[in-house]
Amino acid sequence: MKLQIGRLVTFFFRSLFWSLNLLLALYTLLAYWLLYSLSIEHWSASMIMISIPVAWVFNFICIVLWLFVRPWRSWLSGLVLIVGIVLFGSRTFVWHSIEKLTDSSIPLKVFSYNVQSFGLDSDWERSHSSPRVRRLVNYVLRYEAPVKCFQEFYNSTSIDDYDVVRHFQESGYRHSVLLNPEAANQPSGMVGVAIFSIYPIVHGDRESFDRWNGLVWADIKVGHDTVRVINVHLQSMGIRVGKVLRQGQLAGVKHETRGVLSALRSGFIERREQVARVERHIRESPHPVIVTGDHNDTPYSVVYERMRRILPNSFEEAGRGFGFTYNRLPGFIRIDHQFHDPSLSMLNFETINYIKYSDHYPIVGTYRVNNKPRK
């Protein structure tokens, strides 16, 4: 009798696990279809799309568990993972070697960094020169790149160390486009999105989404060619995983979780509208375009897929590894991106994940710019 009961219990849980495995496979395939077809851009569809990496992890767990119980059943999640690798592998993990310049073209290095207001998150640091802030300012000033793009850029004329716009001008970056240029002349102000260039900027403009989010673009003269660099900072994802985990009570966890989900929902809606404005600037550009910045969306999102259908992604073309760019929990996400015109072939793309001054890592793309006049 005990043997039969044990067999029934085993059969029940095995059948339940198989049913859950089937549902997981269907859910993952639905996420594939939504991202591949992009036929539905509702925020709920976006929520399913960004869960693809999590679904992969659960499918892998199913494969491992079935190998110990019913090996033949591991084929289901195995096939689901293989389909995912075929469709989305290049946006997840790549490994490219650095290309060398062998002709008369000009290498254009575009540095992009969300500096998180240079870490000025306390009243004391805003009114006193902080060694932590000075280290970050010195890093972005000394990094060798002719074009530097920033998000959450802060400037203060009241403290010499924080007058970053002036320091850039003195360092040779005499050309710039700022989202809030008036903030560069105030004792304390958030510039937001900014482009600094050693090369001449023949034309530039800005478009604000809200107080600090928005885009700036600059037509930069590089040799005989002109390249339009568009620096964007889209609506925040509202990621506060660390704050959720720090809650000591269930009520606090529930409250913070609801806050995260609400922020994700509103972020999906806002970014979908904002990326349409970025697309307009790309279409209207008479020059080859490089789009960089903090897109606040993963490679499994509406924003990324829409951008990817217009311009190749620089990480996919010349990156190495996973390229995670977020320096906070959950940590394993890539939300800072560069996209480029196909005529600007890639030489290298790097995520500088050992620079941890901010909650983002810097990203750097190096492009081959033709040194012959365009017709």
C-alpha positions as CSV (number, residue, x, y, z in Angstrom):
1,M,0.0,0.0,0.0
2,K,2.8,2.5,0.9
3,L,4.6,1.6,-2.3
4,Q,1.4,2.4,-4.4
5,I,0.8,5.7,-2.5
6,G,4.4,6.7,-3.1
7,R,4.1,5.9,-6.8
8,L,0.9,8.0,-7.0
9,V,2.6,10.9,-5.2
10,T,5.6,10.7,-7.5
11,F,3.4,10.4,-10.6
12,F,1.3,13.5,-9.4
13,F,4.3,15.7,-8.9
14,R,6.0,14.5,-12.1
15,S,2.8,15.3,-14.1
16,L,2.5,18.6,-12.4
17,F,6.1,19.6,-13.2
18,W,5.6,18.5,-16.8
19,S,2.4,20.6,-17.0
20,L,4.4,23.6,-15.6
21,N,7.2,22.9,-18.1
22,L,4.7,23.0,-21.0
23,L,3.3,26.3,-19.8
24,L,6.8,27.7,-19.4
25,A,7.6,26.6,-23.0
26,L,4.5,28.2,-24.3
27,Y,5.2,31.4,-22.4
28,T,8.8,31.6,-23.7
29,L,7.6,31.0,-27.3
30,L,5.0,33.8,-26.8
31,A,7.8,36.2,-25.7
32,Y,9.8,35.2,-28.7
33,W,6.9,35.9,-31.0
34,L,6.1,39.3,-29.4
35,L,9.8,40.4,-29.7
36,Y,10.4,39.0,-33.2
37,S,7.2,40.3,-34.8
38,L,6.8,43.4,-32.7
39,S,3.1,43.3,-33.6
40,I,2.0,44.3,-30.1
41,E,3.7,47.3,-28.3
42,H,1.4,47.4,-25.3
43,W,3.2,47.7,-21.9
44,S,2.0,44.2,-20.9
45,A,3.7,42.8,-24.0
46,S,6.8,44.7,-23.1
47,M,6.7,43.1,-19.6
48,I,6.7,39.7,-21.2
49,M,9.5,40.5,-23.6
50,I,12.0,41.6,-20.9
51,S,11.4,38.4,-19.0
52,I,13.0,36.3,-21.8
53,P,16.3,35.9,-19.9
54,V,14.4,34.8,-16.7
55,A,12.5,32.3,-18.8
56,W,15.8,30.9,-20.2
57,V,17.0,30.3,-16.7
58,F,13.9,28.4,-15.8
59,N,14.0,26.3,-19.0
60,F,17.6,25.4,-18.2
61,I,16.6,24.3,-14.7
62,C,13.9,22.1,-16.3
63,I,16.5,20.5,-18.6
64,V,18.8,19.7,-15.7
65,L,16.0,18.3,-13.5
66,W,14.5,16.1,-16.3
67,L,17.9,14.7,-17.1
68,F,17.8,13.0,-13.6
69,V,14.2,11.8,-13.9
70,R,12.9,11.5,-17.5
71,P,15.8,12.4,-19.8
72,W,13.7,12.3,-22.9
73,R,11.5,15.1,-21.6
74,S,14.4,17.6,-21.5
75,W,14.0,18.0,-25.3
76,L,11.1,20.5,-24.8
77,S,13.1,23.2,-22.9
78,G,16.2,22.3,-24.9
79,L,14.4,23.1,-28.2
80,V,13.0,26.3,-26.7
81,L,16.5,27.4,-25.7
82,I,18.0,26.6,-29.1
83,V,15.3,28.7,-30.8
84,G,16.1,31.5,-28.5
85,I,19.8,31.3,-29.2
86,V,19.2,31.3,-33.0
87,L,16.8,34.3,-32.8
88,F,18.4,36.5,-30.0
89,G,21.8,35.0,-29.3
90,S,23.7,37.9,-30.9
91,R,22.1,40.5,-28.6
92,T,22.9,38.4,-25.5
93,F,26.5,37.3,-25.8
94,V,29.1,38.1,-28.5
95,W,32.9,37.9,-28.9
96,H,34.5,40.0,-31.6
97,S,38.1,40.9,-32.1
98,I,39.3,44.4,-32.4
99,E,39.5,45.6,-36.0
100,K,42.5,47.7,-37.1
101,L,42.4,50.6,-39.3
102,T,44.2,49.8,-42.6
103,D,43.2,52.7,-44.9
104,S,43.0,56.5,-44.8
105,S,39.7,56.5,-42.8
106,I,39.5,58.3,-39.5
107,P,38.7,56.3,-36.3
108,L,36.0,58.1,-34.4
109,K,35.7,57.0,-30.7
110,V,32.4,57.9,-29.1
111,F,32.4,57.7,-25.3
112,S,29.0,57.6,-23.5
113,Y,28.4,57.6,-19.7
114,N,25.5,58.1,-17.3
115,V,27.5,59.9,-14.6
116,Q,24.6,59.9,-12.0
117,S,25.0,63.6,-11.3
118,F,28.7,62.8,-10.6
119,G,27.5,61.3,-7.3
120,L,26.5,64.6,-5.8
121,D,23.6,63.0,-3.8
122,S,24.2,64.9,-0.6
123,D,24.0,68.5,0.5
124,W,27.5,68.4,1.9
125,E,29.1,67.2,-1.3
126,R,27.2,69.8,-3.3
127,S,28.7,72.5,-1.2
128,H,32.2,71.1,-0.6
129,S,34.8,69.6,-2.9
130,S,34.6,65.8,-2.6
131,P,37.5,63.4,-3.4
132,R,35.0,60.9,-4.8
133,V,33.5,63.5,-7.2
134,R,36.9,64.7,-8.2
135,R,38.0,61.2,-9.2
136,L,35.0,60.8,-11.4
137,V,35.4,64.3,-13.0
138,N,39.1,63.6,-13.7
139,Y,38.3,60.3,-15.2
140,V,35.8,61.6,-17.8
141,L,38.1,64.6,-18.6
142,R,41.1,62.5,-19.1
143,Y,39.6,59.5,-21.0
144,E,40.9,59.7,-24.6
145,A,37.9,60.1,-26.9
146,P,37.2,63.1,-29.3
147,V,33.4,62.8,-28.7
148,K,32.0,62.4,-25.2
149,C,28.3,62.0,-24.4
150,F,26.8,62.1,-20.9
151,Q,23.5,61.6,-19.2
152,E,22.5,63.0,-15.8
153,F,25.3,65.6,-16.3
154,Y,25.7,68.0,-13.4
155,N,27.5,71.4,-13.3
156,S,28.2,74.0,-10.6
157,T,30.0,77.3,-11.1
158,S,30.2,77.8,-7.3
159,I,32.9,75.1,-6.8
160,D,35.8,75.0,-9.2
161,D,36.0,71.2,-9.2
162,Y,32.4,70.9,-10.2
163,D,32.5,73.4,-13.0
164,V,32.8,70.6,-15.5
165,V,31.7,72.4,-18.6
166,R,34.5,74.9,-18.2
167,H,37.0,72.2,-17.5
168,F,35.9,70.4,-20.8
169,Q,36.4,73.7,-22.7
170,E,39.8,74.1,-21.2
171,S,40.7,70.5,-22.1
172,G,40.1,71.1,-25.8
173,Y,36.4,70.2,-26.0
174,R,35.4,73.6,-27.2
175,H,32.2,72.4,-29.0
176,S,29.2,71.2,-27.1
177,V,25.4,70.8,-27.1
178,L,23.6,70.7,-23.8
179,L,20.0,69.8,-23.0
180,N,19.7,72.5,-20.4
181,P,22.4,75.0,-21.4
182,E,21.3,77.6,-18.8
183,A,22.3,75.2,-16.0
184,A,26.0,75.4,-17.1
185,N,26.1,79.0,-15.9
186,Q,24.3,78.5,-12.5
187,P,25.8,77.9,-9.1
188,S,24.2,74.5,-9.1
189,G,22.3,72.9,-12.0
190,M,21.4,69.7,-13.8
191,V,22.4,69.9,-17.4
192,G,21.0,66.5,-18.1
193,V,22.1,65.2,-21.5
194,A,25.3,66.6,-23.1
195,I,27.7,66.2,-26.0
196,F,31.3,67.5,-26.0
197,S,33.5,67.3,-29.0
198,I,37.0,68.2,-30.0
199,Y,35.9,68.2,-33.6
200,P,33.8,71.2,-34.8
201,I,30.0,70.9,-34.4
202,V,28.5,72.5,-37.5
203,H,24.9,72.2,-36.2
204,G,23.1,70.9,-33.2
205,D,19.9,71.0,-31.3
206,R,18.0,69.6,-28.3
207,E,14.6,68.1,-27.5
208,S,13.4,67.7,-24.0
209,F,11.1,64.8,-22.9
210,D,10.8,66.1,-19.3
211,R,13.0,68.0,-16.9
212,W,16.2,66.0,-17.4
213,N,15.3,63.2,-19.9
214,G,15.6,64.1,-23.6
215,L,18.0,64.0,-26.5
216,V,20.7,66.3,-28.0
217,W,22.2,65.9,-31.4
218,A,25.3,67.3,-33.1
219,D,26.5,67.3,-36.7
220,I,30.2,66.8,-36.1
221,K,32.8,67.5,-38.8
222,V,35.3,64.6,-38.9
223,G,37.8,65.1,-41.7
224,H,35.9,65.6,-44.9
225,D,32.8,63.9,-43.6
226,T,30.1,64.9,-41.2
227,V,28.5,62.5,-38.6
228,R,25.4,63.2,-36.6
229,V,25.7,61.9,-33.0
230,I,22.4,61.7,-31.1
231,N,22.7,61.3,-27.4
232,V,19.5,60.1,-25.6
233,H,18.3,59.6,-22.1
234,L,15.0,57.8,-22.1
235,Q,12.5,57.4,-19.2
236,S,13.9,55.5,-16.3
237,M,13.1,51.8,-15.8
238,G,12.3,52.4,-12.1
239,I,14.6,49.5,-11.0
240,R,14.8,49.3,-7.2
241,V,15.6,45.7,-6.6
242,G,18.0,46.5,-3.8
243,K,15.3,48.5,-2.0
244,V,12.9,45.6,-2.3
245,L,15.4,43.2,-0.8
246,R,16.2,45.5,2.1
247,Q,12.7,45.4,3.3
248,G,12.4,43.5,6.6
249,Q,8.7,42.9,6.5
250,L,6.4,41.3,4.0
251,A,4.2,44.5,3.8
252,G,7.3,46.5,2.9
253,V,8.3,44.0,0.2
254,K,4.8,44.2,-1.3
255,H,4.8,48.0,-1.3
256,E,8.1,48.3,-3.0
257,T,7.3,45.6,-5.5
258,R,4.1,47.4,-6.5
259,G,6.2,50.5,-6.9
260,V,8.7,48.8,-9.2
261,L,5.9,47.3,-11.3
262,S,4.1,50.6,-11.6
263,A,7.4,52.4,-12.6
264,L,8.1,49.6,-15.2
265,R,4.6,50.1,-16.7
266,S,4.8,53.9,-17.0
267,G,8.4,53.6,-18.2
268,F,7.4,51.2,-21.0
269,I,4.7,53.6,-22.1
270,E,6.9,56.7,-22.0
271,R,9.9,55.1,-23.8
272,R,7.7,53.8,-26.6
273,E,6.7,57.4,-27.3
274,Q,10.2,58.8,-26.8
275,V,11.8,56.3,-29.2
276,A,9.5,57.5,-31.9
277,R,11.0,61.0,-31.6
278,V,14.5,59.5,-31.8
279,E,13.5,57.7,-35.0
280,R,12.3,61.0,-36.5
281,H,15.7,62.6,-35.9
282,I,17.4,59.6,-37.5
283,R,15.1,59.8,-40.6
284,E,15.6,63.5,-41.0
285,S,19.4,63.4,-40.7
286,P,21.3,64.2,-43.9
287,H,24.4,62.5,-42.4
288,P,25.4,59.1,-41.1
289,V,24.0,58.7,-37.6
290,I,25.4,57.3,-34.3
291,V,22.8,57.0,-31.5
292,T,24.2,56.5,-28.0
293,G,23.0,56.9,-24.5
294,D,21.0,55.5,-21.6
295,H,18.0,53.9,-23.3
296,N,16.8,52.3,-20.0
297,D,15.6,49.2,-21.8
298,T,17.1,45.8,-22.3
299,P,17.9,44.1,-25.7
300,Y,14.5,42.3,-25.2
301,S,12.3,45.3,-25.5
302,V,10.2,47.4,-27.9
303,V,12.7,50.3,-27.8
304,Y,15.7,48.1,-28.6
305,E,14.0,46.2,-31.3
306,R,12.7,49.3,-33.0
307,M,16.1,50.9,-33.0
308,R,17.7,47.7,-34.1
309,R,15.5,47.6,-37.2
310,I,16.7,51.0,-38.2
311,L,20.4,50.8,-37.3
312,P,22.8,48.0,-36.4
313,N,23.7,47.7,-32.7
314,S,27.3,48.5,-32.0
315,F,27.7,45.9,-29.2
316,E,26.4,43.1,-31.4
317,E,28.7,44.2,-34.2
318,A,32.0,44.6,-32.2
319,G,31.4,43.9,-28.5
320,R,32.7,41.1,-26.2
321,G,31.0,39.1,-23.5
322,F,27.6,40.0,-22.1
323,G,28.2,43.8,-22.0
324,F,26.2,44.4,-18.9
325,T,26.0,48.2,-18.2
326,Y,24.1,48.6,-15.0
327,N,26.2,48.8,-11.8
328,R,23.4,48.0,-9.3
329,L,21.0,45.1,-8.6
330,P,20.0,43.1,-10.6
331,G,23.3,43.9,-12.4
332,F,22.9,41.4,-15.3
333,I,21.2,43.8,-17.7
334,R,22.4,46.0,-20.6
335,I,20.4,49.2,-20.9
336,D,23.1,51.6,-22.3
337,H,23.4,51.2,-26.1
338,Q,25.0,52.5,-29.2
339,F,23.5,52.1,-32.7
340,H,25.2,53.3,-35.9
341,D,24.7,53.9,-39.6
342,P,25.9,50.8,-41.7
343,S,28.3,53.1,-43.6
344,L,30.2,53.6,-40.4
345,S,31.7,50.2,-39.9
346,M,32.8,49.2,-36.4
347,L,36.4,48.9,-35.2
348,N,35.7,48.2,-31.6
349,F,33.0,48.4,-28.8
350,E,33.8,48.2,-25.1
351,T,31.8,48.2,-21.9
352,I,34.2,49.6,-19.2
353,N,32.9,47.5,-16.4
354,Y,35.8,48.2,-14.0
355,I,34.8,51.9,-13.7
356,K,32.3,51.9,-10.8
357,Y,31.9,55.6,-10.0
358,S,28.2,55.6,-11.1
359,D,25.3,53.2,-11.2
360,H,26.1,52.7,-14.9
361,Y,29.3,51.7,-16.7
362,P,30.7,53.7,-19.5
363,I,30.4,52.4,-23.1
364,V,32.7,53.3,-26.0
365,G,32.3,52.6,-29.7
366,T,35.0,53.2,-32.3
367,Y,33.8,53.7,-35.9
368,R,35.5,54.0,-39.2
369,V,34.7,57.4,-40.8
370,N,35.4,57.9,-44.5
371,N,37.9,60.7,-45.0
372,K,36.6,61.5,-48.5
373,P,33.9,64.1,-49.2
374,R,30.5,62.7,-49.6
375,K,28.4,63.5,-52.7
